[in-house]
Each structure stands twice: as C-alpha cells, then as structure tokens.
C-alpha cells in the first residue's frame, strides 16, 4: 500500500494535518517534531507508506540511501553544528518493543547542544 488513509503521517504528507516542513521532494517529506527532545529534532519519512523499518526490502534501497544522504544536509540546515564537534543522531523506532508509536517508517534526526530532554 502506498498510502494509508488512517495514518497520521500520510495525512501530514497530504496536508490534511499541518506541519512545519523542513524538506519535501517526490519521495521524502521532513518536518519538525511537535514534541522535540533536542534543540534540533525533525522527522524524515518516505511518502510511500511503509509500516516500519522491519517492512523494507531491496526495492526500498534507493529510497533509504537517498534519505541517508539527505539527513546530514538537513541536520546542518536546521542548526546542527558540523562534525566532529557537532553532529546529530538518527533514530528509527521499530515495533512495540522498539518504541514505535506511529506505524509509518520514520527517522528522528536530533542534534544540537546537550543536555537534551531525552535520548
């Protein structure tokens, strides 16, 4: 399924729920987290509805690669300091035991001066 009408992230992609957009192209959407844990905290999601990281396969390799290449650029754009003094963290919660709350694969990109609220 490329879209889930009941998914909050699919609704954000469609503009049915407002978000503070960081980035958008044909395949990827990034937006600020509504409850940030760090000074820089945004989410990166594929526009295609993929339930979790456990659901990706070889057909998703190009998309995930593009997301990985894009993450550092967006982290710097949003205020993370450059490596090695600065940096950022990418977290993908997967499944109940992994702490996943929204069942649309997403990456939390977090950075900025510590201490952070969590993580």
N, C-alpha and C positions, 0 to 999 in steps of 0.2 A: 504494500500500500504506500503510495507516495504522499498521502495526506490523511490525517485522522481528524474528522470534524469535532471530536470531543477533546482533542489535545490542546492544552493552553499554549504551547509553543507554536503549533500550527496556526492558532488564532492570532498570535503575535505576528507571525510572518505575513498573514493575510491583512494585517492592520485592523483586525476586529478588536484587539486589545492593545492599548497604547504602550509604547516602549521608548526608551531613549536609545536610539540607534547609534551604533558605533561604526558599522560597516554592512554593506549589502552588495551582493552580486547575484548572478543567476542561480547559484547553488548554495551559498553560505549567507547566513544572517548573524550579526553580532549585536548585542545590546547590553546596557548596564544592568547589573543585578539590582533588584529592588531592595534587597537587604544585604548590602556589601559587608564582607568580613575583613576587607583590606582597603587601603586608600584607593587602589585601582582594582576593580572587580567587575568583569563583564563576562557574558556567556557567548560562546560560539556554537551555533547549531547548523546542521545541514537543513536546507529547505525541504529535502525529501524526508518524509517521516521514517526514521529508523528508530526502533524502540529503545535500544541500548547498545553500548559497545559490544555486548555479547552477541548482537544480531548482525554485526558487519561481516562481510565476506570479501573475497578477492575483487568482486565487482565494485566495491567501495574504496579500493586502494587509492585511486587517483584523487577522489574527494578528500579522503583523510590526509593524504600528502599535501594537498593544497591548503587544508586547514592548518597543518603543522608549519608550513612555510609562512602563512599569513599571521599566525599567533604572535611571533616576536615583533613584527611590524606594528600590529595593533597595540601591543603592550607598550611599546615606546611612544606611539601616537597618543595613548591615553595617560601617559605620565610616569611610566616605569623608567628608572634610570638604566643606562646601558650596562651590559656585562663588562667586567666581572664585579664591580662594586654594587651595581644594581641587580636587576633580574626580575624574575616572575616565576609563578608556579602554574602548571596546568593540572587540573583535577577532573577526572571523569568518574563520577559515582555510577556504579553499575549494579542493578538488582537491589533487593531489600537489604541484604547483609552489607552491601557496598554503600548504602545510604541514599540510593536513588529515589527521589521524590516525584519527579516529572518523568514519565516514561516516553521520552523523546531524547535520543542521544544528544548530550551537550557537554561542552567543556567549560569549566570555570577557569578563567585566566585572572590570576591575582598577583599583585605586587605592590610595591611602594614601601616606605619606611616602616620598620617594625617598632613596637609590637602591633600585631593585628588583633582584631577582636577574637578570631578563631583561626585554627589551622597552623 
